């Protein structure tokens, strides 16, 4: 299993000023590719906290670490300095990154704009880094390797983060994952409580190792409990993935009826692909 972690940087995330929609998007995107966002770490805009958070993530030896936020020109954008401290590498002006920034301004008819220290700051990267083109924005993404972990630093602006991830990060993760098939079904269940459903889920997980089964209570409607149940199986063989999911659905549906509940709907949202 390929391990992917996220290190989110920004005080606005910690104080509730900004909701971390980047984490939600990355988690969903990876799940659809047959992987999993194994852990999300959030730290303040502080050099010590960034360095410490980075070391903790690297200590778990993920295959990929996606660092999001803090690549801009303002003083609180200190992600690359924090990474430099955390891995013990010096910062250096990266000429390729500088050219990407200049090209960004030129593409917007701002070729004569002065490369101030704040703008040049976005091209100062840890030694050994490779800049990544950021078509929607100014600050380049960054790729570097520390031991067995590939680190990607992406801007916190969602449109920029998503573009770089899809263009430059996802293809590498997909290549590492190899070919797979993912089948996903969402069931809506009425008339039984989650505590009744729990042993049924435990039984199915025992019968189908590696399956993902998660219940989501949706409250009481007209005196009846309602639950949404997510079921997913990832397998290199498409037929095996489909068979496992259908078997789980049939077994759970049968047991729910025995318990006096009812399956209101079954929505299959999965598919196959290369992930």
Phi, psi and omega per residue, in radians:
X1 nan 2.293 3.102
X2 -1.390 2.215 -3.122
X3 -1.700 2.163 3.110
X4 -2.129 2.258 3.080
X5 -2.143 2.819 3.114
X6 -2.194 2.342 3.010
X7 -1.999 1.866 -3.108
X8 -1.675 2.307 -3.050
X9 -2.112 2.221 3.085
X10 2.671 2.178 3.115
X11 -1.092 -0.528 -3.118
X12 -1.057 -0.459 3.100
X13 -1.333 -0.591 -3.070
X14 -1.389 -0.511 -3.099
X15 -1.678 0.050 3.092
X16 1.450 0.136 3.129
X17 -1.207 -0.601 -3.121
X18 -2.280 2.337 3.053
X19 -1.434 2.390 -3.084
X20 -1.375 1.274 3.114
X21 -1.238 -0.381 3.091
X22 -1.092 -0.722 3.127
X23 -1.130 -0.734 3.125
X24 -1.077 -0.776 -3.109
X25 -1.145 -0.781 3.139
X26 -1.112 -0.746 3.129
X27 -1.059 -0.767 3.123
X28 -1.142 -0.764 -3.110
X29 -1.091 -0.773 -3.132
X30 -1.178 -0.689 3.136
X31 -1.070 -0.686 3.133
X32 -1.185 -0.374 3.120
X33 -1.619 0.026 3.111
X34 1.569 0.195 3.113
X35 -1.959 -2.920 -3.090
X36 -2.622 2.380 2.990
X37 -1.383 1.712 -2.939
X38 -1.178 -0.608 -3.115
X39 -2.750 2.529 3.077
X40 -2.111 2.145 3.093
X41 -1.991 2.295 -3.139
X42 -2.081 2.263 -3.117
X43 -2.302 2.869 -3.123
X44 -1.326 2.880 3.011
X45 -1.340 1.301 -3.066
X46 -2.561 2.297 -3.056
X47 -1.002 -0.781 -3.131
X48 -1.121 -0.741 -3.137
X49 -1.168 -0.688 3.122
X50 -1.126 -0.813 3.140
X51 -1.075 -0.764 3.140
X52 -1.142 -0.788 3.123
X53 -1.061 -0.697 3.127
X54 -1.109 -0.798 -3.134
X55 -1.077 -0.703 3.131
X56 -1.118 -0.742 3.108
X57 -1.108 -0.814 -3.116
X58 -1.145 -0.483 3.112
X59 -1.111 -0.419 3.097
X60 -1.529 -0.049 3.069
X61 0.938 0.933 3.066
X62 -1.190 2.712 3.054
X63 -1.218 -0.696 3.126
X64 -2.322 2.377 3.032
X65 -2.131 2.081 -3.122
X66 -1.809 1.949 -3.141
X67 -1.719 2.194 -3.039
X68 -2.161 2.233 3.063
X69 1.827 2.704 2.992
X70 1.407 0.520 3.133
X71 -1.835 0.020 -3.025
X72 -1.394 -2.935 -3.023
X73 -1.584 -0.148 -3.029
X74 -1.447 2.822 -3.080
X75 -1.024 -0.551 -3.125
X76 -1.399 -0.074 3.059
X77 -1.507 1.556 -3.012
X78 -2.204 0.396 -3.102
X79 -1.021 -0.845 -3.064
X80 -1.194 -0.568 3.039
X81 -1.160 -0.716 3.118
X82 -1.131 -0.705 3.098
X83 -1.139 -0.734 3.099
X84 -0.979 -0.774 3.114
X85 -1.167 -0.723 -3.067
X86 -1.163 -0.579 -3.105
X87 -1.852 -0.018 3.077
X88 1.233 0.623 3.077
X89 -2.034 2.496 3.128
X90 -1.251 2.749 3.013
X91 -1.600 2.538 -3.129
X92 -2.626 2.521 3.073
X93 -1.113 2.149 -3.129
X94 -1.730 1.999 -3.043
X95 -1.122 -0.624 3.128
X96 -1.151 -0.719 3.101
X97 -1.125 -0.697 3.132
X98 -1.086 -0.699 3.123
X99 -1.180 -0.602 3.087
X100 -1.116 -0.690 3.130
X101 -1.175 -0.775 3.117
X102 -1.093 -0.701 3.137
X103 -1.131 -0.619 3.108
X104 -1.061 -0.799 3.130
X105 -1.177 -0.671 -3.132
X106 -1.141 -0.683 3.135
X107 -1.098 -0.394 -3.135
X108 -1.846 0.393 3.132
X109 1.024 0.614 3.092
X110 -2.088 0.568 -3.063
X111 -1.049 -0.454 -3.108
X112 -1.560 0.117 -3.086
X113 -1.172 2.450 -3.087
X114 -1.271 2.344 3.089
X115 -1.486 1.436 -3.141
X116 -1.216 2.911 3.079
X117 -0.977 -0.637 -3.140
X118 -1.139 -0.695 3.135
X119 -1.297 -0.688 3.124
X120 -1.153 -0.531 3.133
X121 -0.911 -0.599 -3.106
X122 -1.210 -0.184 3.126
X123 -1.857 0.118 3.112
X124 -1.644 1.892 -2.982
X125 -2.127 2.757 3.025
X126 -1.047 2.507 3.132
X127 -0.979 2.356 -3.136
X128 1.647 -0.013 -3.126
X129 -1.392 2.662 3.033
X130 -2.072 2.095 3.128
X131 -1.255 2.621 -3.129
X132 -2.125 2.316 -3.124
X133 -1.051 2.376 3.108
X134 -2.111 1.568 -3.043
X135 -1.077 -0.725 -3.101
X136 -1.359 -0.335 -3.009
X137 -2.325 -2.996 -3.050
X138 -1.658 -0.896 -3.055
X139 -1.213 2.158 3.110
X140 -1.180 2.650 2.934
X141 -1.299 2.996 -3.089
X142 -2.416 2.400 3.029
X143 -2.150 2.343 3.043
X144 -2.629 2.797 -3.100
X145 -2.080 2.307 3.062
X146 -2.203 1.949 -3.036
X147 0.930 -2.058 -3.079
X148 -1.685 0.072 -3.076
X149 -1.810 2.263 3.002
X150 -1.645 2.137 -3.120
X151 -1.800 2.291 3.011
X152 -2.045 2.210 3.051
X153 -1.836 2.106 -3.073
X154 -2.127 2.627 3.091
X155 -1.093 2.723 3.125
X156 -1.428 -0.326 3.098
X157 -1.105 2.086 -3.006
X158 -0.928 -0.754 -3.108
X159 -1.107 -0.647 3.129
X160 -1.285 -0.750 3.123
X161 -1.029 -0.812 -3.098
X162 -1.139 -0.716 -3.104
X163 -1.116 -0.843 -3.120
X164 -1.139 -0.713 -3.135
X165 -1.050 -0.876 -3.100
X166 -1.150 -0.610 -3.059
X167 -1.425 -0.680 -2.954
X168 -2.174 -0.388 -3.066
X169 -1.722 -0.891 -3.086
X170 -0.970 -0.744 3.141
X171 -1.011 -0.620 3.138
X172 -1.259 -0.682 3.102
X173 -1.158 -0.744 3.127
X174 -1.056 -0.722 3.136
X175 -1.102 -0.718 3.140
X176 -1.188 -0.642 -3.124
X177 -1.187 -0.658 -3.067
X178 1.433 -2.981 -3.075
X179 -1.368 2.470 -3.124
X180 -2.664 2.926 2.994
X181 -2.293 2.350 -3.132
X182 -2.163 2.236 3.076
X183 -2.079 2.294 -3.057
X184 -2.347 2.363 3.093
X185 -2.357 2.435 3.029
X186 -2.002 2.158 3.104
X187 -1.850 2.434 2.995
X188 -1.892 2.135 -3.017
X189 -2.061 2.452 -3.131
X190 -2.286 2.505 2.975
X191 1.711 -0.025 3.025
X192 -2.325 2.769 -3.122
X193 -1.607 2.796 -3.132
X194 -1.064 -0.599 3.123
X195 -1.118 -0.508 3.059
X196 -1.317 -0.618 -3.118
X197 -1.280 -0.489 -3.027
X198 -0.936 -0.899 -3.140
X199 -1.135 -0.476 3.084
X200 -1.170 -0.729 3.110
X201 -1.112 -0.776 -3.139
X202 -1.032 -0.723 3.128
X203 -1.103 -0.765 -3.117
X204 -1.173 -0.644 3.108
X205 -1.147 -0.564 3.094
X206 -1.251 -0.682 -3.137
X207 -1.299 -0.488 -3.071
X208 -2.246 1.318 -3.133
X209 -0.998 2.394 3.128
X210 1.621 -0.202 3.090
X211 -1.270 2.683 3.056
X212 -1.931 2.075 3.119
X213 -2.314 2.097 -3.068
X214 -2.401 2.263 3.128
X215 -1.713 2.561 -3.138
X216 -2.338 1.761 3.120
X217 -1.062 2.406 -3.129
X218 -2.137 0.430 3.024
X219 1.488 -2.958 -3.104
X220 -1.919 2.249 3.095
X221 -2.169 2.109 -3.136
X222 0.917 0.714 3.080
X223 1.400 0.099 -3.114
X224 -2.115 2.344 3.085
X225 -1.183 2.465 3.094
X226 -2.224 2.356 -3.094
X227 -2.338 2.431 2.959
X228 -1.776 2.379 -3.092
X229 -2.164 2.080 3.095
X230 -1.648 2.291 3.123
X231 -2.275 2.220 3.139
X232 -2.508 2.499 3.056
X233 -2.355 2.315 3.064
X234 -1.990 2.260 -3.123
X235 -2.637 2.626 3.094
X236 -1.187 -0.367 3.133
X237 -1.805 2.114 -3.097
X238 -1.040 -0.792 -3.097
X239 -1.112 -0.677 3.136
X240 -1.166 -0.684 3.106
X241 -1.094 -0.803 3.139
X242 -1.117 -0.794 -3.123
X243 -1.070 -0.735 -3.124
X244 -1.097 -0.803 -3.129
X245 -1.116 -0.797 -3.115
X246 -1.110 -0.642 3.121
X247 -1.141 -0.752 3.121
X248 -1.082 -0.797 -3.125
X249 -1.063 -0.807 -3.121
X250 -1.106 -0.743 -3.115
X251 -1.160 -0.750 3.138
X252 -1.178 -0.731 3.140
X253 -1.061 -0.717 3.135
X254 -1.126 -0.762 -3.127
X255 -1.202 -0.611 3.109
X256 -1.102 -0.726 3.109
X257 -1.113 -0.663 3.097
X258 -1.077 -0.627 -3.113
X259 -1.455 0.006 3.094
X260 1.580 0.169 3.117
X261 -1.649 -3.099 -3.091
X262 -2.550 2.384 3.051
X263 -1.531 2.017 -3.087
X264 -1.435 -0.591 -3.133
X265 -2.793 2.751 3.073
X266 -2.394 1.941 -3.103
X267 -1.964 2.032 3.099
X268 -1.573 2.037 -3.056
X269 -2.044 0.109 -3.035
X270 -1.570 -2.956 -3.131
X271 3.118 -2.956 -3.141
X272 -2.039 2.866 3.119
X273 3.073 -2.932 3.097
X274 -1.988 2.046 -3.013
X275 -2.429 nan nan
